[in-house]
Amino acid sequence: MFTSNIGRLRFFFYSFALFIAEAVAIVLCIAITIGFAGLINSMPGPSRQGLAGAALIVSLLFVALRGNIAWRRSRDANGAKWILWAYIVFSAIYALLQAGALLVIDFGNPESTPSGLNLLGLSIFGLWCTILWAKPVAGSNINELTEVFDFEGSLPVPARAERTTTSVATAAPRAAARSAPAPQPFGRPKPAGFGKRGL
């Protein structure tokens, strides 16, 4: 399940589902630790450390899940490795900065929100779009198809090679026997037809 290739549509829906699940998980972290009223009325600093730690753990967990589906999608489309790793690394950095922003943000001062998060978020979105729209490689899902429609059981690679070699070896003498001319008798050929004189 976590190693098979995925196409564009499944990658889009998986990413959307993970985004919603992460948002719900962050809301639950706030509600369980200090609550929304406590977050708004609290001062930045040590009073939010529990919330920041819980949010960091949850975010890194979802980074791993997003990295898994991005790796499967990139393998399906034979995408560039640097795009995949940039997406994973930037997502991890964003999770760290997001947890840090919960420690320093002051809801009474809008300028306390770090502007670098928005730029990093746009970069991650651009990498995500690149992975999404990568063109799939023809025949990339052939292993999945053979697993689903395998009626006689799959053969290992050495057995397939041995069967191919055997069939070629047996077909060669047959072809040679068919192409060889029939032997001609020595002496005068017999006349065709009925009787001694023929027709």
C-alpha positions in Angstrom: 0.0 0.0 0.0 2.8 2.4 0.9 5.1 1.3 -1.9 2.9 1.2 -5.0 2.9 3.9 -7.7 0.2 6.5 -7.7 -1.2 8.6 -10.6 -2.1 12.3 -10.7 -5.6 12.0 -9.5 -4.8 9.8 -6.5 -1.8 12.0 -5.6 -4.1 15.1 -5.7 -6.8 13.5 -3.4 -4.2 12.0 -1.1 -2.6 15.4 -0.7 -5.9 17.1 -0.1 -6.9 14.5 2.5 -3.6 14.9 4.3 -3.9 18.7 4.3 -7.4 18.4 5.9 -6.2 15.8 8.4 -3.2 17.9 9.4 -5.3 21.0 9.9 -7.7 19.0 12.2 -4.8 17.6 14.1 -3.3 21.0 14.7 -6.7 22.3 16.0 -6.9 19.3 18.3 -3.4 20.1 19.6 -4.4 23.6 20.4 -7.7 22.5 22.1 -6.0 19.8 24.2 -3.0 21.9 25.3 -3.9 25.5 26.2 -7.2 26.0 24.2 -8.0 28.8 21.7 -8.7 31.4 24.4 -5.4 30.6 26.1 -3.6 30.8 22.8 -5.0 34.2 22.0 -4.6 35.7 25.5 -1.2 34.1 26.3 2.0 36.0 25.8 4.6 34.6 23.5 7.2 32.4 25.2 7.5 29.4 27.5 3.7 29.2 28.2 3.3 27.9 24.6 6.0 25.3 24.7 3.7 22.3 25.1 1.6 23.5 22.2 4.6 24.1 20.0 6.1 20.6 20.8 2.8 18.8 20.0 2.3 20.8 16.8 5.9 20.0 15.7 5.5 16.2 16.3 2.2 16.2 14.4 3.5 18.2 11.5 6.6 16.0 11.1 4.4 13.0 11.0 2.4 14.5 8.2 5.6 15.5 6.4 6.6 11.8 6.4 3.2 10.8 5.0 3.4 13.5 2.3 6.9 12.6 1.5 5.8 9.0 1.0 3.1 9.8 -1.5 5.4 12.3 -3.3 8.0 9.6 -3.6 5.5 7.2 -5.1 4.2 9.8 -7.5 7.7 10.8 -8.5 8.7 7.2 -9.1 5.5 6.7 -11.2 6.4 9.7 -13.4 10.2 9.1 -13.2 10.6 12.7 -11.9 13.8 14.4 -10.9 15.1 13.4 -7.5 16.1 17.0 -6.6 12.5 18.1 -6.9 11.3 15.3 -4.6 14.0 15.9 -2.0 13.5 19.7 -2.1 9.8 19.2 -1.5 10.4 16.9 1.5 13.2 19.1 3.0 11.2 22.4 2.5 8.1 20.7 4.1 10.2 19.7 7.2 11.6 23.2 7.5 8.1 24.6 7.2 7.0 22.3 10.0 9.8 23.6 12.3 9.1 27.2 11.5 5.4 26.8 12.0 6.0 25.3 15.5 8.4 28.2 16.2 5.8 30.7 15.0 3.4 29.5 17.6 5.9 30.4 20.3 6.6 34.0 19.1 3.4 35.1 17.4 1.5 37.9 19.1 -2.2 38.0 18.0 -2.4 41.7 19.0 0.4 42.6 16.7 0.0 41.3 13.1 3.6 42.3 12.2 4.8 39.5 14.5 3.8 36.9 12.0 7.0 35.7 10.2 6.8 36.6 6.5 9.2 33.8 5.5 6.5 31.2 6.1 4.5 32.6 3.2 7.4 32.5 0.8 8.4 29.0 1.9 4.7 27.9 1.5 4.6 29.2 -2.0 7.8 27.3 -2.9 6.4 24.1 -1.4 3.2 24.6 -3.4 5.2 25.1 -6.6 7.2 21.9 -6.0 4.0 20.0 -5.3 2.5 21.2 -8.6 5.6 20.1 -10.4 5.3 16.6 -8.9 1.6 16.5 -9.6 1.8 17.4 -13.3 4.8 15.2 -14.1 4.1 13.1 -17.1 3.7 9.4 -16.2 6.1 6.9 -17.9 4.5 4.4 -20.2 4.4 1.0 -18.6 5.3 2.2 -15.2 2.4 0.3 -13.6 3.1 -3.0 -15.4 4.0 -4.7 -12.1 0.7 -3.8 -10.6 -1.2 -5.1 -13.7 0.6 -8.4 -13.7 -0.1 -8.8 -10.0 -3.8 -8.2 -10.5 -4.3 -10.2 -13.7 -1.8 -13.1 -13.0 -3.8 -16.2 -13.9 -1.0 -18.7 -14.1 1.4 -17.3 -11.5 4.4 -15.1 -12.2 7.7 -16.8 -13.2 11.0 -15.6 -11.8 13.3 -13.9 -14.2 15.8 -16.9 -14.5 12.8 -19.3 -15.2 11.5 -17.0 -17.9 14.9 -16.8 -19.5 15.3 -20.6 -19.4 11.9 -21.1 -21.0 12.7 -18.6 -23.8 16.1 -20.3 -24.5 14.5 -23.7 -24.6 11.7 -22.7 -27.0 14.3 -21.0 -29.3 16.5 -24.1 -29.2 13.6 -26.5 -30.1 12.3 -24.3 -32.8 15.7 -24.1 -34.7 15.9 -27.8 -35.6 12.3 -27.8 -36.8 12.9 -24.9 -39.1 16.0 -26.5 -40.4 14.2 -29.8 -41.1 11.4 -28.0 -43.0 13.8 -26.0 -45.1 16.1 -29.0 -46.1 15.3 -30.3 -49.6 14.2 -33.9 -50.1 17.0 -36.3 -51.1 16.9 -37.4 -54.8 17.4 -41.0 -55.8 20.4 -42.0 -58.0 20.1 -43.2 -61.5 17.3 -42.7 -64.0 14.1 -41.3 -62.5 11.0 -43.5 -62.8 8.2 -42.3 -65.0 5.1 -41.1 -63.4 1.6 -42.5 -64.1 0.0 -45.9 -64.6 1.7 -48.8 -66.4 5.0 -48.9 -67.9 4.6 -46.0 -70.4 2.7 -43.6 -68.2 0.2 -41.2 -69.4 
